[in-house]
Amino acid sequence: MSLSDIPVRTLTDTPTTLGELTLGKPALIVNVASRCGLTPQYGGLVELQERYGPRGFTVIGVPCNQFAGQEPGSAEEIREFCSTTYGVDFPLLEKTDVNGPGRHPLYAELTQTADEAGEAGDVRWNFEKFLIDAEGRTVARFRPGITPDDPSITSAIEKLL
């Protein structure tokens, strides 16, 4: 099964697939949390969406509560926080496990991708980023400390557009 075929649910509980969300566009998939020291990265993700969305790119946020309980809210609370605090207008998925025995199939695939140091495996923290191409292949992995405006991310996106 390709990444594009993996079933997911949106934050509004609508069943879909990753391919239906990306519509054959490159995407940056990011596990997000609203009560994390890295939460201000939402602003950078919104900027990426504004900058590259018109050129056929999307960010996809994946709320996750596995890291110190930093995403405890309901779907409505998450949606409200993202919208009012950061103006998030990119797709958000339902709250998802990215590690462990309940790991979502999407993350079972994504975590096989190595980062620039050659390390694959578990997501380390909130705001880990995976870049996929228009065919749904994972082409890069960026650890949480790499901000959305980092040249390593923006240049990788530019190469896909």
C-alpha positions in Angstrom: 0.0 0.0 0.0 1.3 3.4 -0.9 1.1 6.4 1.5 -1.6 7.9 -0.8 -3.8 4.9 -0.2 -3.6 4.9 3.6 -7.0 5.7 5.2 -7.0 8.6 7.6 -9.7 10.7 9.3 -9.8 14.4 9.4 -10.2 16.4 12.7 -13.9 16.7 11.7 -14.1 12.9 11.7 -14.4 12.6 7.9 -12.9 9.4 6.5 -10.5 10.0 3.6 -7.0 9.0 2.4 -3.8 10.8 2.3 -4.0 10.9 -1.5 -7.4 12.6 -1.4 -6.0 15.2 1.0 -2.9 16.0 -1.1 -4.6 15.7 -4.5 -1.3 14.6 -6.0 0.6 17.5 -4.5 3.7 17.5 -2.4 2.9 17.8 1.3 4.6 18.3 4.7 3.1 16.0 7.3 3.8 17.2 10.9 2.7 15.8 14.2 1.5 18.8 16.2 0.6 19.8 19.7 -1.0 22.9 21.2 0.8 23.0 24.6 4.4 22.4 23.6 7.4 24.7 23.6 7.5 24.1 19.8 3.9 25.1 19.3 4.9 28.5 17.8 6.1 26.4 14.8 2.4 26.5 13.8 3.1 30.0 12.6 5.8 28.8 10.3 3.6 26.0 9.0 0.9 28.5 8.1 3.5 30.6 6.3 4.6 27.6 4.3 1.0 26.9 3.3 0.5 30.6 2.3 3.8 30.7 0.3 3.6 27.3 -1.4 -0.1 26.4 -1.4 -0.8 28.3 -4.6 2.0 26.4 -6.3 0.5 23.0 -5.4 1.7 22.2 -1.9 0.0 21.5 1.4 0.8 21.1 5.0 -1.0 18.4 6.9 -1.1 18.6 10.7 -1.5 15.5 12.8 -2.4 16.2 16.4 -0.7 13.8 18.8 -0.9 13.5 22.6 2.0 11.0 23.1 4.7 13.5 24.1 4.1 14.7 27.7 0.4 15.0 27.2 0.8 18.2 25.2 -2.2 17.8 23.0 -5.0 16.9 25.5 -7.9 18.7 23.8 -10.9 17.4 22.0 -11.1 17.8 18.2 -13.2 21.0 18.7 -10.7 22.4 21.1 -7.8 21.7 18.8 -9.6 23.1 15.8 -10.5 26.3 17.8 -6.9 26.7 19.1 -5.4 26.3 15.7 -7.8 28.6 13.9 -7.9 31.5 16.4 -4.3 31.4 17.6 -2.5 30.7 14.4 -5.0 31.0 11.5 -4.4 27.4 10.5 -6.2 26.7 7.2 -4.3 23.5 6.2 -5.8 20.1 6.8 -5.7 18.6 10.3 -6.2 14.9 11.0 -7.7 13.3 14.0 -5.6 12.9 17.1 -3.2 10.1 16.2 -0.6 7.9 17.8 2.7 8.2 16.0 4.7 5.7 18.0 4.1 2.5 20.0 1.7 -0.4 19.5 -1.2 1.9 18.5 0.9 3.7 15.9 -1.2 4.7 12.9 -0.4 3.0 9.6 0.6 6.4 8.1 3.3 6.7 10.7 4.3 3.1 10.4 5.3 4.0 6.9 6.7 7.5 7.5 9.0 6.4 10.4 10.8 4.1 8.1 12.4 7.2 6.4 15.7 8.3 7.8 16.6 11.8 8.7 19.7 13.6 7.4 21.8 11.8 9.9 20.6 8.5 8.5 18.4 7.7 11.5 14.9 6.2 11.0 12.5 4.9 13.7 10.2 6.5 16.2 9.2 10.1 16.1 11.2 11.9 18.8 8.9 14.8 19.8 6.1 17.1 18.6 6.6 18.9 15.3 8.6 16.2 13.5 8.2 16.7 9.8 8.0 14.4 6.8 8.0 15.7 3.2 6.2 13.6 0.6 6.3 14.1 -3.1 3.3 14.3 -5.5 3.4 10.5 -5.9 3.1 10.0 -2.1 6.7 8.9 -1.5 8.5 10.2 1.6 11.5 12.2 0.4 12.8 13.9 3.5 12.5 13.8 7.3 13.1 16.8 9.5 13.5 16.5 13.3 11.4 18.7 15.6 14.2 21.4 16.2 14.2 22.2 12.5 11.8 25.0 12.0 9.4 25.3 9.0 11.4 28.3 7.6 14.7 26.5 7.7 16.4 26.5 4.3 16.7 22.7 4.4 12.9 22.5 4.3 12.1 25.3 2.0 14.7 24.2 -0.6 13.4 20.6 -0.4 9.8 21.9 -1.1 11.1 24.1 -3.9 12.6 21.1 -5.6 9.3 19.3 -5.6 7.3 22.2 -7.1 
